[in-house]
Amino acid sequence: TNISRAELLRLKGDRSFQIFIRKAKLHRIVGGYSDVHKGDALAYFNEAGLLEIAIREGSATSLLGAEIHSMLTIEFYGG
């Protein structure tokens, strides 16, 4: 995505959140692929500091229907 770590953390503050993209609903941002099981969807910040959605040992395009320019929604709760 084009969402930076700094921007997401600024918007999030102390609130919890959910990330929605096509068929996936993610509740947390992990450190990397090894933090989830094979075939699970994940959100993490890549080396460029941008939020990335992926599937461990899979294809986000095939399993989620997510492609370049797919809409992603982040809902914030509380605060």
mmJSON file of the N, C-alpha and C atoms, coordinates in Angstrom:
{"data_MODEL":{"atom_site":{
"group_PDB":["ATOM","ATOM","ATOM","ATOM","ATOM","ATOM","ATOM","ATOM","ATOM","ATOM","ATOM","ATOM","ATOM","ATOM","ATOM","ATOM","ATOM","ATOM","ATOM","ATOM","ATOM","ATOM","ATOM","ATOM","ATOM","ATOM","ATOM","ATOM","ATOM","ATOM","ATOM","ATOM","ATOM","ATOM","ATOM","ATOM","ATOM","ATOM","ATOM","ATOM","ATOM","ATOM","ATOM","ATOM","ATOM","ATOM","ATOM","ATOM","ATOM","ATOM","ATOM","ATOM","ATOM","ATOM","ATOM","ATOM","ATOM","ATOM","ATOM","ATOM","ATOM","ATOM","ATOM","ATOM","ATOM","ATOM","ATOM","ATOM","ATOM","ATOM","ATOM","ATOM","ATOM","ATOM","ATOM","ATOM","ATOM","ATOM","ATOM","ATOM","ATOM","ATOM","ATOM","ATOM","ATOM","ATOM","ATOM","ATOM","ATOM","ATOM","ATOM","ATOM","ATOM","ATOM","ATOM","ATOM","ATOM","ATOM","ATOM","ATOM","ATOM","ATOM","ATOM","ATOM","ATOM","ATOM","ATOM","ATOM","ATOM","ATOM","ATOM","ATOM","ATOM","ATOM","ATOM","ATOM","ATOM","ATOM","ATOM","ATOM","ATOM","ATOM","ATOM","ATOM","ATOM","ATOM","ATOM","ATOM","ATOM","ATOM","ATOM","ATOM","ATOM","ATOM","ATOM","ATOM","ATOM","ATOM","ATOM","ATOM","ATOM","ATOM","ATOM","ATOM","ATOM","ATOM","ATOM","ATOM","ATOM","ATOM","ATOM","ATOM","ATOM","ATOM","ATOM","ATOM","ATOM","ATOM","ATOM","ATOM","ATOM","ATOM","ATOM","ATOM","ATOM","ATOM","ATOM","ATOM","ATOM","ATOM","ATOM","ATOM","ATOM","ATOM","ATOM","ATOM","ATOM","ATOM","ATOM","ATOM","ATOM","ATOM","ATOM","ATOM","ATOM","ATOM","ATOM","ATOM","ATOM","ATOM","ATOM","ATOM","ATOM","ATOM","ATOM","ATOM","ATOM","ATOM","ATOM","ATOM","ATOM","ATOM","ATOM","ATOM","ATOM","ATOM","ATOM","ATOM","ATOM","ATOM","ATOM","ATOM","ATOM","ATOM","ATOM","ATOM","ATOM","ATOM","ATOM","ATOM","ATOM","ATOM","ATOM","ATOM","ATOM","ATOM","ATOM","ATOM","ATOM","ATOM","ATOM","ATOM","ATOM","ATOM","ATOM","ATOM","ATOM"],
"id":[1,2,3,4,5,6,7,8,9,10,11,12,13,14,15,16,17,18,19,20,21,22,23,24,25,26,27,28,29,30,31,32,33,34,35,36,37,38,39,40,41,42,43,44,45,46,47,48,49,50,51,52,53,54,55,56,57,58,59,60,61,62,63,64,65,66,67,68,69,70,71,72,73,74,75,76,77,78,79,80,81,82,83,84,85,86,87,88,89,90,91,92,93,94,95,96,97,98,99,100,101,102,103,104,105,106,107,108,109,110,111,112,113,114,115,116,117,118,119,120,121,122,123,124,125,126,127,128,129,130,131,132,133,134,135,136,137,138,139,140,141,142,143,144,145,146,147,148,149,150,151,152,153,154,155,156,157,158,159,160,161,162,163,164,165,166,167,168,169,170,171,172,173,174,175,176,177,178,179,180,181,182,183,184,185,186,187,188,189,190,191,192,193,194,195,196,197,198,199,200,201,202,203,204,205,206,207,208,209,210,211,212,213,214,215,216,217,218,219,220,221,222,223,224,225,226,227,228,229,230,231,232,233,234,235,236,237],
"type_symbol":["N","C","C","N","C","C","N","C","C","N","C","C","N","C","C","N","C","C","N","C","C","N","C","C","N","C","C","N","C","C","N","C","C","N","C","C","N","C","C","N","C","C","N","C","C","N","C","C","N","C","C","N","C","C","N","C","C","N","C","C","N","C","C","N","C","C","N","C","C","N","C","C","N","C","C","N","C","C","N","C","C","N","C","C","N","C","C","N","C","C","N","C","C","N","C","C","N","C","C","N","C","C","N","C","C","N","C","C","N","C","C","N","C","C","N","C","C","N","C","C","N","C","C","N","C","C","N","C","C","N","C","C","N","C","C","N","C","C","N","C","C","N","C","C","N","C","C","N","C","C","N","C","C","N","C","C","N","C","C","N","C","C","N","C","C","N","C","C","N","C","C","N","C","C","N","C","C","N","C","C","N","C","C","N","C","C","N","C","C","N","C","C","N","C","C","N","C","C","N","C","C","N","C","C","N","C","C","N","C","C","N","C","C","N","C","C","N","C","C","N","C","C","N","C","C","N","C","C","N","C","C","N","C","C","N","C","C"],
"label_atom_id":["N","CA","C","N","CA","C","N","CA","C","N","CA","C","N","CA","C","N","CA","C","N","CA","C","N","CA","C","N","CA","C","N","CA","C","N","CA","C","N","CA","C","N","CA","C","N","CA","C","N","CA","C","N","CA","C","N","CA","C","N","CA","C","N","CA","C","N","CA","C","N","CA","C","N","CA","C","N","CA","C","N","CA","C","N","CA","C","N","CA","C","N","CA","C","N","CA","C","N","CA","C","N","CA","C","N","CA","C","N","CA","C","N","CA","C","N","CA","C","N","CA","C","N","CA","C","N","CA","C","N","CA","C","N","CA","C","N","CA","C","N","CA","C","N","CA","C","N","CA","C","N","CA","C","N","CA","C","N","CA","C","N","CA","C","N","CA","C","N","CA","C","N","CA","C","N","CA","C","N","CA","C","N","CA","C","N","CA","C","N","CA","C","N","CA","C","N","CA","C","N","CA","C","N","CA","C","N","CA","C","N","CA","C","N","CA","C","N","CA","C","N","CA","C","N","CA","C","N","CA","C","N","CA","C","N","CA","C","N","CA","C","N","CA","C","N","CA","C","N","CA","C","N","CA","C","N","CA","C","N","CA","C","N","CA","C","N","CA","C","N","CA","C","N","CA","C"],
"label_alt_id":[null,null,null,null,null,null,null,null,null,null,null,null,null,null,null,null,null,null,null,null,null,null,null,null,null,null,null,null,null,null,null,null,null,null,null,null,null,null,null,null,null,null,null,null,null,null,null,null,null,null,null,null,null,null,null,null,null,null,null,null,null,null,null,null,null,null,null,null,null,null,null,null,null,null,null,null,null,null,null,null,null,null,null,null,null,null,null,null,null,null,null,null,null,null,null,null,null,null,null,null,null,null,null,null,null,null,null,null,null,null,null,null,null,null,null,null,null,null,null,null,null,null,null,null,null,null,null,null,null,null,null,null,null,null,null,null,null,null,null,null,null,null,null,null,null,null,null,null,null,null,null,null,null,null,null,null,null,null,null,null,null,null,null,null,null,null,null,null,null,null,null,null,null,null,null,null,null,null,null,null,null,null,null,null,null,null,null,null,null,null,null,null,null,null,null,null,null,null,null,null,null,null,null,null,null,null,null,null,null,null,null,null,null,null,null,null,null,null,null,null,null,null,null,null,null,null,null,null,null,null,null,null,null,null,null,null,null],
"label_comp_id":["THR","THR","THR","ASN","ASN","ASN","ILE","ILE","ILE","SER","SER","SER","ARG","ARG","ARG","ALA","ALA","ALA","GLU","GLU","GLU","LEU","LEU","LEU","LEU","LEU","LEU","ARG","ARG","ARG","LEU","LEU","LEU","LYS","LYS","LYS","GLY","GLY","GLY","ASP","ASP","ASP","ARG","ARG","ARG","SER","SER","SER","PHE","PHE","PHE","GLN","GLN","GLN","ILE","ILE","ILE","PHE","PHE","PHE","ILE","ILE","ILE","ARG","ARG","ARG","LYS","LYS","LYS","ALA","ALA","ALA","LYS","LYS","LYS","LEU","LEU","LEU","HIS","HIS","HIS","ARG","ARG","ARG","ILE","ILE","ILE","VAL","VAL","VAL","GLY","GLY","GLY","GLY","GLY","GLY","TYR","TYR","TYR","SER","SER","SER","ASP","ASP","ASP","VAL","VAL","VAL","HIS","HIS","HIS","LYS","LYS","LYS","GLY","GLY","GLY","ASP","ASP","ASP","ALA","ALA","ALA","LEU","LEU","LEU","ALA","ALA","ALA","TYR","TYR","TYR","PHE","PHE","PHE","ASN","ASN","ASN","GLU","GLU","GLU","ALA","ALA","ALA","GLY","GLY","GLY","LEU","LEU","LEU","LEU","LEU","LEU","GLU","GLU","GLU","ILE","ILE","ILE","ALA","ALA","ALA","ILE","ILE","ILE","ARG","ARG","ARG","GLU","GLU","GLU","GLY","GLY","GLY","SER","SER","SER","ALA","ALA","ALA","THR","THR","THR","SER","SER","SER","LEU","LEU","LEU","LEU","LEU","LEU","GLY","GLY","GLY","ALA","ALA","ALA","GLU","GLU","GLU","ILE","ILE","ILE","HIS","HIS","HIS","SER","SER","SER","MET","MET","MET","LEU","LEU","LEU","THR","THR","THR","ILE","ILE","ILE","GLU","GLU","GLU","PHE","PHE","PHE","TYR","TYR","TYR","GLY","GLY","GLY","GLY","GLY","GLY"],
"label_asym_id":["A","A","A","A","A","A","A","A","A","A","A","A","A","A","A","A","A","A","A","A","A","A","A","A","A","A","A","A","A","A","A","A","A","A","A","A","A","A","A","A","A","A","A","A","A","A","A","A","A","A","A","A","A","A","A","A","A","A","A","A","A","A","A","A","A","A","A","A","A","A","A","A","A","A","A","A","A","A","A","A","A","A","A","A","A","A","A","A","A","A","A","A","A","A","A","A","A","A","A","A","A","A","A","A","A","A","A","A","A","A","A","A","A","A","A","A","A","A","A","A","A","A","A","A","A","A","A","A","A","A","A","A","A","A","A","A","A","A","A","A","A","A","A","A","A","A","A","A","A","A","A","A","A","A","A","A","A","A","A","A","A","A","A","A","A","A","A","A","A","A","A","A","A","A","A","A","A","A","A","A","A","A","A","A","A","A","A","A","A","A","A","A","A","A","A","A","A","A","A","A","A","A","A","A","A","A","A","A","A","A","A","A","A","A","A","A","A","A","A","A","A","A","A","A","A","A","A","A","A","A","A","A","A","A","A","A","A"],
"label_entity_id":["1","1","1","1","1","1","1","1","1","1","1","1","1","1","1","1","1","1","1","1","1","1","1","1","1","1","1","1","1","1","1","1","1","1","1","1","1","1","1","1","1","1","1","1","1","1","1","1","1","1","1","1","1","1","1","1","1","1","1","1","1","1","1","1","1","1","1","1","1","1","1","1","1","1","1","1","1","1","1","1","1","1","1","1","1","1","1","1","1","1","1","1","1","1","1","1","1","1","1","1","1","1","1","1","1","1","1","1","1","1","1","1","1","1","1","1","1","1","1","1","1","1","1","1","1","1","1","1","1","1","1","1","1","1","1","1","1","1","1","1","1","1","1","1","1","1","1","1","1","1","1","1","1","1","1","1","1","1","1","1","1","1","1","1","1","1","1","1","1","1","1","1","1","1","1","1","1","1","1","1","1","1","1","1","1","1","1","1","1","1","1","1","1","1","1","1","1","1","1","1","1","1","1","1","1","1","1","1","1","1","1","1","1","1","1","1","1","1","1","1","1","1","1","1","1","1","1","1","1","1","1","1","1","1","1","1","1"],
"label_seq_id":[1,1,1,2,2,2,3,3,3,4,4,4,5,5,5,6,6,6,7,7,7,8,8,8,9,9,9,10,10,10,11,11,11,12,12,12,13,13,13,14,14,14,15,15,15,16,16,16,17,17,17,18,18,18,19,19,19,20,20,20,21,21,21,22,22,22,23,23,23,24,24,24,25,25,25,26,26,26,27,27,27,28,28,28,29,29,29,30,30,30,31,31,31,32,32,32,33,33,33,34,34,34,35,35,35,36,36,36,37,37,37,38,38,38,39,39,39,40,40,40,41,41,41,42,42,42,43,43,43,44,44,44,45,45,45,46,46,46,47,47,47,48,48,48,49,49,49,50,50,50,51,51,51,52,52,52,53,53,53,54,54,54,55,55,55,56,56,56,57,57,57,58,58,58,59,59,59,60,60,60,61,61,61,62,62,62,63,63,63,64,64,64,65,65,65,66,66,66,67,67,67,68,68,68,69,69,69,70,70,70,71,71,71,72,72,72,73,73,73,74,74,74,75,75,75,76,76,76,77,77,77,78,78,78,79,79,79],
"pdbx_PDB_ins_code":[null,null,null,null,null,null,null,null,null,null,null,null,null,null,null,null,null,null,null,null,null,null,null,null,null,null,null,null,null,null,null,null,null,null,null,null,null,null,null,null,null,null,null,null,null,null,null,null,null,null,null,null,null,null,null,null,null,null,null,null,null,null,null,null,null,null,null,null,null,null,null,null,null,null,null,null,null,null,null,null,null,null,null,null,null,null,null,null,null,null,null,null,null,null,null,null,null,null,null,null,null,null,null,null,null,null,null,null,null,null,null,null,null,null,null,null,null,null,null,null,null,null,null,null,null,null,null,null,null,null,null,null,null,null,null,null,null,null,null,null,null,null,null,null,null,null,null,null,null,null,null,null,null,null,null,null,null,null,null,null,null,null,null,null,null,null,null,null,null,null,null,null,null,null,null,null,null,null,null,null,null,null,null,null,null,null,null,null,null,null,null,null,null,null,null,null,null,null,null,null,null,null,null,null,null,null,null,null,null,null,null,null,null,null,null,null,null,null,null,null,null,null,null,null,null,null,null,null,null,null,null,null,null,null,null,null,null],
"Cartn_x":[0.845,0.0,0.883,0.265,1.006,0.839,0.483,0.279,1.575,2.147,3.41,3.163,4.186,4.122,3.801,4.498,4.302,2.867,2.322,0.962,-0.069,0.09,-0.863,-0.801,0.388,0.512,-0.052,0.128,-0.427,-1.949,-2.549,-4.004,-4.571,-3.864,-4.323,-4.329,-3.261,-3.157,-3.27,-4.128,-4.328,-5.482,-6.056,-7.237,-6.871,-7.804,-7.646,-8.143,-7.904,-8.25,-8.493,-9.089,-9.209,-8.9,-8.209,-7.902,-8.763,-9.479,-10.311,-9.779,-9.564,-9.206,-9.801,-10.686,-11.4,-11.934,-11.388,-11.9,-11.217,-10.353,-9.579,-9.971,-9.901,-10.064,-8.887,-8.017,-6.81,-6.914,-6.509,-6.658,-5.351,-4.234,-2.952,-1.937,-0.874,0.25,1.379,1.909,2.951,4.326,5.354,6.72,7.18,6.557,6.947,6.219,6.558,5.892,5.951,7.038,7.198,6.249,5.559,4.642,3.258,3.015,1.722,1.95,0.897,0.974,0.906,1.424,1.383,-0.06,-0.24,-1.555,-2.358,-1.873,-2.597,-2.276,-3.264,-3.06,-2.349,-1.565,-0.863,-0.724,-0.582,-0.251,1.051,1.99,3.264,3.833,4.815,5.49,6.731,6.824,7.96,9.202,10.274,11.547,11.445,10.483,10.283,9.426,8.958,8.132,6.675,6.255,4.873,4.108,2.829,1.974,1.808,2.012,1.892,0.96,0.123,-0.784,-0.285,-0.173,0.389,-0.223,0.126,-0.226,1.083,1.269,2.489,2.46,3.494,3.662,2.446,1.875,0.719,0.627,-0.478,-0.694,-1.901,-1.683,-2.785,-3.767,-3.257,-4.133,-5.051,-4.492,-5.297,-6.232,-5.732,-6.507,-7.442,-7.07,-7.897,-8.622,-8.161,-8.686,-8.102,-7.039,-6.409,-5.405,-5.463,-4.55,-4.048,-3.136,-2.717,-3.963,-4.12,-5.246,-6.505,-6.432,-7.579,-7.809,-9.067,-9.389,-9.107,-8.511,-8.214,-8.883,-9.529,-10.182,-9.61,-9.318,-8.89,-9.92,-10.512,-11.479,-10.822,-10.95,-10.404,-11.534,-11.265,-12.275,-11.765,-12.659,-12.302,-11.601,-11.044,-10.264,-11.088],
"Cartn_y":[-1.185,0.0,1.238,2.379,3.637,4.216,3.367,3.792,3.575,4.649,4.537,4.167,3.604,3.269,4.514,5.608,6.851,7.359,7.327,7.827,6.94,5.626,4.72,4.872,4.938,5.093,6.431,7.476,8.791,8.732,8.12,8.022,7.085,6.01,4.99,5.496,6.168,6.594,5.388,5.468,4.384,3.463,3.671,2.902,1.539,0.61,-0.668,-0.477,-1.458,-1.298,-2.66,-2.618,-3.777,-3.305,-4.151,-3.871,-4.807,-4.257,-5.047,-4.915,-6.038,-6.035,-7.278,-7.06,-8.144,-9.159,-10.378,-11.457,-11.544,-10.608,-10.697,-9.604,-9.967,-9.013,-9.269,-8.286,-8.43,-7.535,-8.074,-7.364,-6.821,-7.17,-6.718,-6.632,-5.926,-5.834,-6.638,-7.578,-8.473,-7.996,-8.599,-8.239,-8.816,-9.912,-10.532,-11.845,-12.501,-13.741,-14.832,-14.919,-15.992,-15.849,-14.733,-14.509,-15.117,-15.683,-16.311,-17.705,-18.5,-19.851,-19.833,-20.872,-21.035,-20.884,-20.063,-19.843,-18.723,-18.159,-17.076,-15.723,-14.84,-13.463,-12.682,-11.698,-10.865,-9.441,-8.546,-7.151,-6.872,-6.25,-5.895,-4.689,-4.054,-2.939,-3.466,-3.226,-3.726,-2.853,-3.169,-2.459,-0.978,-0.613,0.796,1.518,0.775,1.37,1.506,0.792,0.855,-0.393,-0.229,-1.349,-2.276,-3.543,-4.542,-5.641,-6.126,-7.236,-8.415,-9.58,-10.743,-12.022,-13.13,-14.465,-15.21,-15.825,-16.6,-17.824,-17.943,-19.045,-19.209,-18.07,-18.093,-16.808,-16.644,-15.492,-14.697,-13.445,-12.58,-12.377,-12.368,-12.226,-13.432,-14.632,-15.848,-16.071,-15.924,-16.29,-15.194,-13.938,-12.837,-12.104,-12.292,-11.503,-10.102,-9.885,-8.567,-8.381,-7.235,-6.891,-5.465,-5.044,-3.645,-2.793,-1.768,-0.833,-1.387,-2.545,-3.027,-2.084,-1.865,-0.976,-1.66,-0.922,-1.375,-0.387,-0.91,-0.058,-0.352,0.675,0.51,1.202,0.426,0.985,1.054,2.206,2.432,2.415,1.852,1.717,2.279,2.873,3.362,4.705,5.078,6.291,7.477],
"Cartn_z":[0.0,0.0,0.0,0.007,0.135,1.542,2.503,3.887,4.663,5.157,5.889,7.344,7.964,9.387,10.207,9.925,10.685,10.561,9.36,9.15,9.843,9.742,10.389,11.903,12.461,13.913,14.382,13.586,13.923,13.948,12.944,12.873,13.932,14.211,15.154,16.583,17.012,18.399,19.319,20.321,21.281,20.895,19.736,19.337,18.753,18.844,18.154,16.721,15.876,14.467,13.818,12.642,11.764,10.359,9.612,8.212,7.376,6.417,5.527,4.105,3.449,2.03,1.391,0.485,-0.195,0.804,0.802,1.652,3.007,3.332,4.583,5.564,6.849,7.946,8.884,9.034,9.837,11.074,12.224,13.496,14.04,13.386,13.91,12.779,13.063,12.139,12.754,11.99,12.496,12.029,12.608,12.254,10.927,10.496,9.236,9.023,7.945,7.533,8.6,9.326,10.308,11.499,11.61,12.725,12.507,11.327,11.033,10.457,10.439,9.898,8.377,7.769,6.317,5.833,4.822,4.238,4.87,5.994,6.664,6.033,6.039,5.587,6.682,6.269,7.234,6.731,7.675,7.396,8.127,7.442,8.062,7.338,7.959,7.312,6.616,5.315,4.541,4.766,4.072,4.257,3.93,3.084,2.74,3.778,4.807,5.846,5.466,4.421,3.951,4.359,4.639,5.004,3.806,4.04,2.975,3.456,2.542,2.812,1.995,2.639,1.959,2.524,1.912,2.388,2.581,3.741,3.953,3.054,2.234,1.293,0.394,-0.026,-0.907,-1.701,-2.367,-3.226,-2.741,-2.391,-1.97,-3.12,-4.334,-5.5,-5.612,-5.504,-5.645,-4.47,-3.244,-2.067,-1.57,-1.774,-1.295,-2.412,-3.633,-4.732,-4.739,-3.971,-3.872,-5.003,-5.606,-6.692,-6.473,-7.32,-7.289,-7.493,-6.705,-6.718,-6.057,-5.401,-4.622,-3.455,-3.112,-2.0,-0.67,0.216,1.567,2.518,3.558,4.545,5.908,6.678,8.057,8.932,9.84,10.781,12.155,12.798,14.119,15.14,16.325,17.367,18.69,19.446,20.781,20.721,21.864,21.963,22.198],
"occupancy":[1.0,1.0,1.0,1.0,1.0,1.0,1.0,1.0,1.0,1.0,1.0,1.0,1.0,1.0,1.0,1.0,1.0,1.0,1.0,1.0,1.0,1.0,1.0,1.0,1.0,1.0,1.0,1.0,1.0,1.0,1.0,1.0,1.0,1.0,1.0,1.0,1.0,1.0,1.0,1.0,1.0,1.0,1.0,1.0,1.0,1.0,1.0,1.0,1.0,1.0,1.0,1.0,1.0,1.0,1.0,1.0,1.0,1.0,1.0,1.0,1.0,1.0,1.0,1.0,1.0,1.0,1.0,1.0,1.0,1.0,1.0,1.0,1.0,1.0,1.0,1.0,1.0,1.0,1.0,1.0,1.0,1.0,1.0,1.0,1.0,1.0,1.0,1.0,1.0,1.0,1.0,1.0,1.0,1.0,1.0,1.0,1.0,1.0,1.0,1.0,1.0,1.0,1.0,1.0,1.0,1.0,1.0,1.0,1.0,1.0,1.0,1.0,1.0,1.0,1.0,1.0,1.0,1.0,1.0,1.0,1.0,1.0,1.0,1.0,1.0,1.0,1.0,1.0,1.0,1.0,1.0,1.0,1.0,1.0,1.0,1.0,1.0,1.0,1.0,1.0,1.0,1.0,1.0,1.0,1.0,1.0,1.0,1.0,1.0,1.0,1.0,1.0,1.0,1.0,1.0,1.0,1.0,1.0,1.0,1.0,1.0,1.0,1.0,1.0,1.0,1.0,1.0,1.0,1.0,1.0,1.0,1.0,1.0,1.0,1.0,1.0,1.0,1.0,1.0,1.0,1.0,1.0,1.0,1.0,1.0,1.0,1.0,1.0,1.0,1.0,1.0,1.0,1.0,1.0,1.0,1.0,1.0,1.0,1.0,1.0,1.0,1.0,1.0,1.0,1.0,1.0,1.0,1.0,1.0,1.0,1.0,1.0,1.0,1.0,1.0,1.0,1.0,1.0,1.0,1.0,1.0,1.0,1.0,1.0,1.0,1.0,1.0,1.0,1.0,1.0,1.0,1.0,1.0,1.0,1.0,1.0,1.0],
"B_iso_or_equiv":[0.0,0.0,0.0,0.0,0.0,0.0,0.0,0.0,0.0,0.0,0.0,0.0,0.0,0.0,0.0,0.0,0.0,0.0,0.0,0.0,0.0,0.0,0.0,0.0,0.0,0.0,0.0,0.0,0.0,0.0,0.0,0.0,0.0,0.0,0.0,0.0,0.0,0.0,0.0,0.0,0.0,0.0,0.0,0.0,0.0,0.0,0.0,0.0,0.0,0.0,0.0,0.0,0.0,0.0,0.0,0.0,0.0,0.0,0.0,0.0,0.0,0.0,0.0,0.0,0.0,0.0,0.0,0.0,0.0,0.0,0.0,0.0,0.0,0.0,0.0,0.0,0.0,0.0,0.0,0.0,0.0,0.0,0.0,0.0,0.0,0.0,0.0,0.0,0.0,0.0,0.0,0.0,0.0,0.0,0.0,0.0,0.0,0.0,0.0,0.0,0.0,0.0,0.0,0.0,0.0,0.0,0.0,0.0,0.0,0.0,0.0,0.0,0.0,0.0,0.0,0.0,0.0,0.0,0.0,0.0,0.0,0.0,0.0,0.0,0.0,0.0,0.0,0.0,0.0,0.0,0.0,0.0,0.0,0.0,0.0,0.0,0.0,0.0,0.0,0.0,0.0,0.0,0.0,0.0,0.0,0.0,0.0,0.0,0.0,0.0,0.0,0.0,0.0,0.0,0.0,0.0,0.0,0.0,0.0,0.0,0.0,0.0,0.0,0.0,0.0,0.0,0.0,0.0,0.0,0.0,0.0,0.0,0.0,0.0,0.0,0.0,0.0,0.0,0.0,0.0,0.0,0.0,0.0,0.0,0.0,0.0,0.0,0.0,0.0,0.0,0.0,0.0,0.0,0.0,0.0,0.0,0.0,0.0,0.0,0.0,0.0,0.0,0.0,0.0,0.0,0.0,0.0,0.0,0.0,0.0,0.0,0.0,0.0,0.0,0.0,0.0,0.0,0.0,0.0,0.0,0.0,0.0,0.0,0.0,0.0,0.0,0.0,0.0,0.0,0.0,0.0,0.0,0.0,0.0,0.0,0.0,0.0],
"pdbx_formal_charge":[null,null,null,null,null,null,null,null,null,null,null,null,null,null,null,null,null,null,null,null,null,null,null,null,null,null,null,null,null,null,null,null,null,null,null,null,null,null,null,null,null,null,null,null,null,null,null,null,null,null,null,null,null,null,null,null,null,null,null,null,null,null,null,null,null,null,null,null,null,null,null,null,null,null,null,null,null,null,null,null,null,null,null,null,null,null,null,null,null,null,null,null,null,null,null,null,null,null,null,null,null,null,null,null,null,null,null,null,null,null,null,null,null,null,null,null,null,null,null,null,null,null,null,null,null,null,null,null,null,null,null,null,null,null,null,null,null,null,null,null,null,null,null,null,null,null,null,null,null,null,null,null,null,null,null,null,null,null,null,null,null,null,null,null,null,null,null,null,null,null,null,null,null,null,null,null,null,null,null,null,null,null,null,null,null,null,null,null,null,null,null,null,null,null,null,null,null,null,null,null,null,null,null,null,null,null,null,null,null,null,null,null,null,null,null,null,null,null,null,null,null,null,null,null,null,null,null,null,null,null,null,null,null,null,null,null,null],
"auth_seq_id":[1,1,1,2,2,2,3,3,3,4,4,4,5,5,5,6,6,6,7,7,7,8,8,8,9,9,9,10,10,10,11,11,11,12,12,12,13,13,13,14,14,14,15,15,15,16,16,16,17,17,17,18,18,18,19,19,19,20,20,20,21,21,21,22,22,22,23,23,23,24,24,24,25,25,25,26,26,26,27,27,27,28,28,28,29,29,29,30,30,30,31,31,31,32,32,32,33,33,33,34,34,34,35,35,35,36,36,36,37,37,37,38,38,38,39,39,39,40,40,40,41,41,41,42,42,42,43,43,43,44,44,44,45,45,45,46,46,46,47,47,47,48,48,48,49,49,49,50,50,50,51,51,51,52,52,52,53,53,53,54,54,54,55,55,55,56,56,56,57,57,57,58,58,58,59,59,59,60,60,60,61,61,61,62,62,62,63,63,63,64,64,64,65,65,65,66,66,66,67,67,67,68,68,68,69,69,69,70,70,70,71,71,71,72,72,72,73,73,73,74,74,74,75,75,75,76,76,76,77,77,77,78,78,78,79,79,79],
"auth_comp_id":["THR","THR","THR","ASN","ASN","ASN","ILE","ILE","ILE","SER","SER","SER","ARG","ARG","ARG","ALA","ALA","ALA","GLU","GLU","GLU","LEU","LEU","LEU","LEU","LEU","LEU","ARG","ARG","ARG","LEU","LEU","LEU","LYS","LYS","LYS","GLY","GLY","GLY","ASP","ASP","ASP","ARG","ARG","ARG","SER","SER","SER","PHE","PHE","PHE","GLN","GLN","GLN","ILE","ILE","ILE","PHE","PHE","PHE","ILE","ILE","ILE","ARG","ARG","ARG","LYS","LYS","LYS","ALA","ALA","ALA","LYS","LYS","LYS","LEU","LEU","LEU","HIS","HIS","HIS","ARG","ARG","ARG","ILE","ILE","ILE","VAL","VAL","VAL","GLY","GLY","GLY","GLY","GLY","GLY","TYR","TYR","TYR","SER","SER","SER","ASP","ASP","ASP","VAL","VAL","VAL","HIS","HIS","HIS","LYS","LYS","LYS","GLY","GLY","GLY","ASP","ASP","ASP","ALA","ALA","ALA","LEU","LEU","LEU","ALA","ALA","ALA","TYR","TYR","TYR","PHE","PHE","PHE","ASN","ASN","ASN","GLU","GLU","GLU","ALA","ALA","ALA","GLY","GLY","GLY","LEU","LEU","LEU","LEU","LEU","LEU","GLU","GLU","GLU","ILE","ILE","ILE","ALA","ALA","ALA","ILE","ILE","ILE","ARG","ARG","ARG","GLU","GLU","GLU","GLY","GLY","GLY","SER","SER","SER","ALA","ALA","ALA","THR","THR","THR","SER","SER","SER","LEU","LEU","LEU","LEU","LEU","LEU","GLY","GLY","GLY","ALA","ALA","ALA","GLU","GLU","GLU","ILE","ILE","ILE","HIS","HIS","HIS","SER","SER","SER","MET","MET","MET","LEU","LEU","LEU","THR","THR","THR","ILE","ILE","ILE","GLU","GLU","GLU","PHE","PHE","PHE","TYR","TYR","TYR","GLY","GLY","GLY","GLY","GLY","GLY"],
"auth_asym_id":["A","A","A","A","A","A","A","A","A","A","A","A","A","A","A","A","A","A","A","A","A","A","A","A","A","A","A","A","A","A","A","A","A","A","A","A","A","A","A","A","A","A","A","A","A","A","A","A","A","A","A","A","A","A","A","A","A","A","A","A","A","A","A","A","A","A","A","A","A","A","A","A","A","A","A","A","A","A","A","A","A","A","A","A","A","A","A","A","A","A","A","A","A","A","A","A","A","A","A","A","A","A","A","A","A","A","A","A","A","A","A","A","A","A","A","A","A","A","A","A","A","A","A","A","A","A","A","A","A","A","A","A","A","A","A","A","A","A","A","A","A","A","A","A","A","A","A","A","A","A","A","A","A","A","A","A","A","A","A","A","A","A","A","A","A","A","A","A","A","A","A","A","A","A","A","A","A","A","A","A","A","A","A","A","A","A","A","A","A","A","A","A","A","A","A","A","A","A","A","A","A","A","A","A","A","A","A","A","A","A","A","A","A","A","A","A","A","A","A","A","A","A","A","A","A","A","A","A","A","A","A","A","A","A","A","A","A"],
"auth_atom_id":["N","CA","C","N","CA","C","N","CA","C","N","CA","C","N","CA","C","N","CA","C","N","CA","C","N","CA","C","N","CA","C","N","CA","C","N","CA","C","N","CA","C","N","CA","C","N","CA","C","N","CA","C","N","CA","C","N","CA","C","N","CA","C","N","CA","C","N","CA","C","N","CA","C","N","CA","C","N","CA","C","N","CA","C","N","CA","C","N","CA","C","N","CA","C","N","CA","C","N","CA","C","N","CA","C","N","CA","C","N","CA","C","N","CA","C","N","CA","C","N","CA","C","N","CA","C","N","CA","C","N","CA","C","N","CA","C","N","CA","C","N","CA","C","N","CA","C","N","CA","C","N","CA","C","N","CA","C","N","CA","C","N","CA","C","N","CA","C","N","CA","C","N","CA","C","N","CA","C","N","CA","C","N","CA","C","N","CA","C","N","CA","C","N","CA","C","N","CA","C","N","CA","C","N","CA","C","N","CA","C","N","CA","C","N","CA","C","N","CA","C","N","CA","C","N","CA","C","N","CA","C","N","CA","C","N","CA","C","N","CA","C","N","CA","C","N","CA","C","N","CA","C","N","CA","C","N","CA","C","N","CA","C","N","CA","C","N","CA","C","N","CA","C","N","CA","C"],
"pdbx_PDB_model_num":[1,1,1,1,1,1,1,1,1,1,1,1,1,1,1,1,1,1,1,1,1,1,1,1,1,1,1,1,1,1,1,1,1,1,1,1,1,1,1,1,1,1,1,1,1,1,1,1,1,1,1,1,1,1,1,1,1,1,1,1,1,1,1,1,1,1,1,1,1,1,1,1,1,1,1,1,1,1,1,1,1,1,1,1,1,1,1,1,1,1,1,1,1,1,1,1,1,1,1,1,1,1,1,1,1,1,1,1,1,1,1,1,1,1,1,1,1,1,1,1,1,1,1,1,1,1,1,1,1,1,1,1,1,1,1,1,1,1,1,1,1,1,1,1,1,1,1,1,1,1,1,1,1,1,1,1,1,1,1,1,1,1,1,1,1,1,1,1,1,1,1,1,1,1,1,1,1,1,1,1,1,1,1,1,1,1,1,1,1,1,1,1,1,1,1,1,1,1,1,1,1,1,1,1,1,1,1,1,1,1,1,1,1,1,1,1,1,1,1,1,1,1,1,1,1,1,1,1,1,1,1,1,1,1,1,1,1]
}}}
